[in-house]
């Protein structure tokens, strides 16, 4: 993702992994040259309720649970996702956000997404380990 974002300078990588054949782990690793404000975002039209480091998403009778695995000091927040007019508006669009003040060096944001109302935090390993496992 480094080339897509450009700022802050450094290296940004994303890994997406299927766990237990039902949950998805989204893991972003940043190696930043300087401290920066970083935001992880997910757009949704679901109704979102927050409880600690867990977000419950519900839409059309379906449920999805998001767990903020890392960083330990971060929490979710919800914001409107519609751009200002005259851009097209999407009724009920919102963003599930994790915002952190990332120090220079290594930072990781990891979010687990599981269908239903239950999810647990998995053990994390660096993306480099994912690559070694795949080879």
C-alpha positions as semicolon CSV with decimal commas, in nm:
position;residue;x (nm);y (nm);z (nm)
1;X;0,000;0,000;0,000
2;X;0,301;0,232;0,026
3;X;0,272;0,365;-0,329
4;X;-0,102;0,427;-0,298
5;X;-0,074;0,643;0,012
6;X;0,261;0,814;-0,035
7;X;0,238;0,989;0,301
8;X;0,351;0,923;0,563
9;X;0,681;0,811;0,423
10;X;0,780;0,458;0,496
11;X;0,642;0,116;0,405
12;X;0,278;0,015;0,443
13;X;0,160;-0,342;0,383
14;X;-0,178;-0,512;0,424
15;X;-0,246;-0,880;0,478
16;X;-0,590;-1,041;0,465
17;X;-0,624;-1,393;0,602
18;X;-0,911;-1,639;0,638
19;X;-0,907;-1,797;0,985
20;X;-1,100;-2,101;1,098
21;X;-1,278;-2,097;0,759
22;X;-1,516;-1,826;0,880
23;X;-1,333;-1,515;1,005
24;X;-1,120;-1,264;0,817
25;X;-0,818;-1,095;0,972
26;X;-0,716;-0,763;0,814
27;X;-0,366;-0,673;0,929
28;X;-0,186;-0,354;0,830
29;X;0,183;-0,313;0,909
30;X;0,350;0,025;0,885
31;X;0,720;0,102;0,905
32;X;0,709;0,481;0,932
33;X;1,002;0,718;0,890
34;X;0,834;0,970;1,122
35;X;0,544;0,975;1,366
36;X;0,209;1,022;1,191
37;X;-0,167;1,016;1,246
38;X;-0,295;0,692;1,089
39;X;-0,655;0,586;1,025
40;X;-0,789;0,240;0,940
41;X;-1,140;0,262;0,788
42;X;-1,419;0,032;0,679
43;X;-1,729;0,162;0,499
44;X;-2,066;0,005;0,574
45;X;-2,440;0,061;0,552
46;X;-2,497;-0,162;0,855
47;X;-2,620;-0,034;1,190
48;X;-2,310;-0,023;1,410
49;X;-2,293;-0,041;1,789
50;X;-1,968;-0,017;1,981
51;X;-1,871;-0,191;2,304
52;X;-1,509;-0,151;2,407
53;X;-1,288;-0,286;2,131
54;X;-1,577;-0,465;1,958
55;X;-1,816;-0,335;1,692
56;X;-2,143;-0,516;1,620
57;X;-2,271;-0,459;1,265
58;X;-2,628;-0,555;1,172
59;X;-2,808;-0,524;0,839
60;X;-3,101;-0,710;0,684
61;X;-3,110;-0,964;0,966
62;X;-2,739;-1,047;0,929
63;X;-2,468;-0,981;1,189
64;X;-2,094;-0,924;1,165
65;X;-1,861;-0,869;1,460
66;X;-1,541;-0,666;1,430
67;X;-1,276;-0,698;1,700
68;X;-0,989;-0,450;1,721
69;X;-0,701;-0,684;1,794
70;X;-0,417;-0,432;1,783
71;X;-0,303;-0,174;1,889
72;X;-0,413;-0,232;2,248
73;X;-0,454;0,141;2,317
74;X;-0,692;0,206;2,024
75;X;-1,071;0,199;2,000
76;X;-1,328;0,206;1,721
77;X;-1,528;0,514;1,636
78;X;-1,814;0,569;1,391
79;X;-1,843;0,861;1,148
80;X;-2,069;0,953;0,858
81;X;-1,921;0,828;0,529
82;X;-2,102;1,052;0,283
83;X;-1,895;1,310;0,098
84;X;-2,015;1,672;0,102
85;X;-2,274;1,769;-0,162
86;X;-2,291;1,788;-0,458
87;X;-2,128;1,442;-0,452
88;X;-2,372;1,149;-0,467
89;X;-2,502;1,049;-0,124
90;X;-2,545;0,691;-0,003
91;X;-2,823;0,662;0,253
92;X;-2,700;0,530;0,586
93;X;-2,334;0,509;0,484
94;X;-2,092;0,527;0,773
95;X;-1,728;0,451;0,848
96;X;-1,593;0,228;1,121
97;X;-1,259;0,391;1,205
98;X;-0,948;0,322;1,411
99;X;-0,736;0,639;1,447
100;X;-0,395;0,629;1,612
101;X;-0,094;0,851;1,660
102;X;0,167;0,611;1,526
103;X;0,527;0,663;1,635
104;X;0,818;0,639;1,393
105;X;0,914;0,277;1,343
106;X;0,683;-0,025;1,339
107;X;0,310;-0,004;1,399
108;X;0,040;-0,263;1,336
109;X;-0,339;-0,232;1,309
110;X;-0,527;-0,562;1,309
111;X;-0,904;-0,613;1,289
112;X;-1,083;-0,951;1,299
113;X;-1,420;-0,978;1,119
114;X;-1,648;-1,274;1,196
115;X;-2,005;-1,351;1,092
116;X;-2,255;-1,356;1,377
117;X;-2,228;-1,197;1,716
118;X;-1,912;-1,366;1,848
119;X;-1,547;-1,314;1,764
120;X;-1,224;-1,358;1,952
121;X;-0,880;-1,209;1,904
122;X;-0,637;-1,439;1,726
123;X;-0,264;-1,454;1,801
124;X;-0,083;-1,223;1,560
125;X;0,234;-1,281;1,366
126;X;0,420;-1,050;1,126
127;X;0,316;-1,047;0,760
128;X;0,663;-1,180;0,673
129;X;0,568;-1,503;0,853
130;X;0,253;-1,529;0,638
131;X;0,470;-1,514;0,326
132;X;0,707;-1,784;0,456
133;X;0,409;-2,011;0,535
134;X;0,270;-1,968;0,182
135;X;0,596;-2,071;0,014
